[in-house]
């Protein structure tokens, strides 16, 4: 398959124009990006909590972690009642300052409208066949999922909830989505960190992806526990590539899978181009 098809796909899903978004500040720190629709909503309906300073949008909530979290939680409930939020999960994500200090937590459905950065764990499932061939385990999302039903996913992928460590989220998601034991995951080391960033219907999706390669012994088969995965399949790497360029993957999962294929040497020396494309957003963020 021509390498350009892979690079063209990655370019489409990683390049984002933020010129139509307003930077969202909490005190001196920019934490989010807000599109024009949500900027107008917040300035018209939440003037006690948000104010404009030129192109900037500023959150006026002050106080402790609990104080800011409570103020934003009450606002999110108002947005839900107004019909502005969908996908409410009763699960909070955590927003942190640049140095990693937690500033507040908020219902995950409200993260995209404010363009806040969340975190997720993604596990590539890999198996080496008896003849030495390396294959990748993928999950096909349930047809009943509200987001991206029936699309291909990594063996495991899910958000890090407020109060969780990466290791805790990895263990929880590993069990829920693939039935993997804590012992199998305990010694896993992070293989890469990717930043997924793109406009979505609710605002801006911006998430750090903590990626782990999990080598499954022959005979170990992922088994979903929570109903979110319809099936797991163990595929040759060439088939994974075909699914990728055909747009069959969830976008975050596509970045994770492509980065893994490159690290496995699937594209040879051209893999450096794929890894650069997968890391484009993260490289830009880390260089600022």
Buried (B, 14 or more C-beta within 10 A) or exposed (E): EEEEBBBEBBEEBBEBEBEEBBBBBBEEBBBBBBBEEBBEBBBEBBEEBBBEEEEEBBBEBEEEEEEBBBBBBEBBBEBBEEEBBEEBEEEBBBBBEEEEEEBBBBBBBBBBBBBBBBBBBBBBBBBEEEEEEBBBBBBBBBEEBEEBEEBBBBBBBBBBBBEBEBBEBBBBBBBBBBBBEEEBBEEBEEBBEBBBBBBEEBBBBBBBBBBBBBEBEEEBEBEBBEEBBBEBBBBEBEEBBBBBBEEBBBBBBBBBBBBBBBBBEBBEEBBEBBBEBBBBBBEEBEEE
